[in-house]
Amino acid sequence: MRYITGGIALGSALILGSLVGAGTSATAAPATAPAPAAQQSLYAPSALVLTVAQGESSTNSGVQRAVTLTCMPKPGGTHPDARGACNELRAAGGKFEDITKVKAGTACTKEWNPYVVTAEGVWEGQRVKFEHTFGNTCELKAGKGIVFEF
């Protein structure tokens, strides 16, 4: 009984829908909703794609790891410590050069096994395209900070 009732209800809905559709004239213009106003934010956008790759530059190396980092309006993305990375970037004034400095007193070998880190996107409303090459994994560990810790 349930299936018959459901079938009758479905058939009725289809018939009523076609009758309503048939009653409209072809010359009537479809109603369009007004376009929503552009959303204004109190904060400038901050959204980045961060990568770590083995090689001398981003153009000739394959990406090993990549994450997204969004700092405004709230920390997020796929970065494992989005809040810490955003705080580190804010403290550095968005200057990736300051974040990727190898800490003084770090003892690393002079072997050449380069790693490159990149950041691309928008930081506080400004386009960002940053690339830095570390000589080896020791320098990478000493200079990547929280931002490139993934």
N, C-alpha and C positions, 0 to 999 in steps of 0.2 A: 504494500500500500504506500509505503514511504517513497519508493522509487517512482511510482505512477504520479503521485502528487508533485514530486520534485520535477518530473518531466513536464507536467502540465504547467507548473509555474515558470519553468524555463521557456517553454513554447510561448506562453502568454507574454513574457517579457520581450522576447524577440519580435513578436507580432506588434506589440505596442510600440516598441522602438522603431520598427520600420514605418509604422503609420505616422509617428511623430516626425520622422525624417522626411517622409513623403509630403507632409504638409508645409514644409518650409519652401520658400521660393528660391530660385537659383540666383536672383539678382540681389538678395539680401547680403550685405557685407558681414563677414564674421566679426563677432565682438572680440576685440583684442584688449587684453589687460594692459594698463599703463606700465611702462618700463619702470622697474624699481630704481629708486635713486641710488647713486653710487654710495656705498657704505663708507663713511668717514671713520677713521680710527683715531683715537687719541695718541697712538704710538706709531712711529715709523716702522714699516715692516722689517723684519730680520729673519731671513730664511736662507740657509746655506746647504750646499752639498759638499761634503768633506771626503777626501780620498787619501789612501796611502798606497803607493806602488813601488815596486823595486825597479830601479833604473835611474838614469841621469836626469831625465825630464819627463813631463807628462806626455809629450808627443811621441816618445819612443819607448814607453814602458806600459806594461799591462797593470790595470788596477787590481790590487789584491783585496782591498777592503774599501767600502764606501758606506757612508751614513748621511742622513739628513739631520739638520739642526735648525729648529725654529725657536727664536728667543722672544718674539713679541707676537701676540699679546701675552703669551705665557710660554715657558720652556717646553719643548716637545720635539718630536721627530723620532728617528730610529737611533739616535746617539744614546749610548748606555748611561751617560751622566749629563743629560741635557742641562739641568740646572747649574751644575758645576762649570760646564763649558761656557754657558752664557755669562755666568758671573766672571769667569776668567777673561772673556772677551771684553766685557764692560770695563773691568779693572784696567785693561790694556788700552782702552779707548778704541777698540776695534782694530788695533795695529797688530796684524799677524806676525810682523817682523819681531816684535817684542816677545811674543809668545814662543816663537821657535828658536830663540837664542839658546845655545848650549850653555848650561849653567857653569859659571866660573869654578875652577878647581876640579872639573870632571876629567878623569884620566881615561882616554880612549886610545886604542891603537890607531895607526895611520893607514890601515888597510883601506882600499877603495872598493867598497861594495855598496853603491849608492841607493838611497831610498828617497823618494820624492813625495811630499805632501801637498795637496791642493785644497783650496777653498774657493768656491764659486757661487755667486748668488747675490743677495742683497743684505747689507748690514746697516741698520738704522736709516733705511731709505736710499742708501747709496750702493751702486753696483760695485761688486767686489770680484776680483780675479787675482788670486794669490797662489804662488808656487814657491816651494823651498826644497832644496836638495840637501840631505844629510849624507855625509861621507860613508857611514856604515850604521849598523844597528845600534851600536853603543851611543853614537851621537843622536840617533833617532830617539832612543829611550830618554836621553838626557835633555832633549829639547822639544819634545812634542807637547808637553803640558797636558792639561785635561782635554783641551779642544781636539787633539789628534789621538787621544787615548781610546781606541776602539778596536 
